[in-house]
Amino acid sequence: MENAPSAPERDAPVVVAPFATDARYRLVHLRGFGWEPLEREEFEVRVRQIFPEIDFGDPEQVHWSDRPGEWPRWHPGEA
């Protein structure tokens, strides 16, 4: 993926890249699949497709680079 961060420093199955206010997505690294831009509504669904038993509350399994659980504001109609 273009402009994706380098491989995550953490070995967690899921790593969420730093928060960016200029996009409606957060980049998410899914171990074995690479980086994907995901919206809040897509995040849990996509992660569960790959890691059905993941514990979203365990930082060893889901590592947030910053602002855990936060997503950029986006309103329908915005690019």
C-alpha positions, 0 to 999 in steps of 0.5 A, spaced: 500 500 500 502 506 498 504 511 504 503 505 508 508 505 515 513 500 515 512 493 518 510 494 525 515 494 531 510 490 535 508 483 534 501 483 535 496 480 530 493 487 529 497 494 529 493 500 528 497 506 525 497 513 528 491 517 528 491 522 522 485 527 522 485 528 514 482 521 512 476 517 515 480 511 515 486 508 520 491 504 517 491 497 520 496 492 520 493 485 520 499 480 521 500 476 514 496 480 510 499 487 511 496 494 511 489 496 510 485 502 511 479 501 515 473 505 517 470 504 524 465 500 522 469 495 518 475 494 523 472 489 528 468 485 522 475 485 518 479 483 524 474 478 526 475 475 519 482 473 520 483 472 527 476 470 529 478 469 537 481 475 538 481 479 544 480 487 542 481 489 549 488 485 550 494 490 547 498 484 546 493 482 540 491 489 538 496 494 539 494 502 538 499 506 536 495 512 539 488 514 541 486 507 542 479 506 539 478 513 536 477 514 529 477 521 525 471 524 524 468 524 517 461 526 515 457 523 509 459 527 502 466 528 504 471 526 500 
